[in-house]
């Protein structure tokens, strides 16, 4: 099958699990997506990348397959993660409320729409609670029908940002009352979300929050599509950004930089997202006003175009453990 044909029904899941300090455990979860219960390789599925953050004790596993195959792959990884991660023992500086904390489905191929991904996400949420007794989920984006509440709103509603430990007041969308053992998992669908984290060379979290507030989409002069937190990270402060894709073309204001915003289409609708260079430049500018420099920028995973291109190459060559190839390429 040619790459162009292969890519038409591709979707990506950036699976977030609450573990990074036990690397072998994380890779075991990743392999569960690409092998069946007998250890045989699943065709048509690849794990493009594993991003580990030890301070946060959180990993992001990028799983790509056709929409017809993604559910079983992601469910297998979720089952394994739930069997290996106990939230009673979890420690980390990043907010989280589930052993499997987040399961977002993003359309990549031209023949897959947001409604398709929302339907798949709802089915996945139900299947997870049926396969792993005691798990529960909340829905967001196109899986949250008909409201389509965004991830940030849903997280705020359940107390995710405050790392609420008392689960008794949380009402899941699917499954039983959440337990501390598994916590609660966010499952949803949306246009692609890129993660861009910029580190400021300071330990003052209050200053980090000032910077984060200034670039947040909801603030005057904020960057469209950017949801952001300031978090302590490796002796500094990280401005951790979820860069959501926004519908339509890029903003015309010069304040958003001269670099072209990467764009793509879903179901005939155009979307774009802020480039990482703009976010880095804006954070650096704001930090300089306070006499502080930045230490660097980290991208978690890929841009939408990179994700599709790498997945088509990996799948056409039958590479399931592409994250190992990627590591060699970057060495």
Secondary structure, DSSP 8 states (H G I E B T S, - for coil): --HHHHHTTEEEEEEEES--S-HHHHHHHHHHHHB-TTS-B-TTEEEEEEEEETTTTEEEEEEEEETTTHHHHHHHHHHHHHHH--GGG---SS---BSEEEEEEEE-STT--HHHHHHHHHHHHHHHHHHSTT-EEEEEETTSTTT---HHHHHHHHTGGGT---GGG---SEESS-BTTTB-EEEEE-S-EEEEEEEES---HHHHHHHHHHHSTTSTT--TTEEEEEEEETTEEEEEEEEE-EESS----GGG-SS--EEEEETTEEEEE--HHHHHHHHHHHHHHTT--EEEEEEES--HHHHHHHHHHHHHTT-S-HHHHHHHHH-
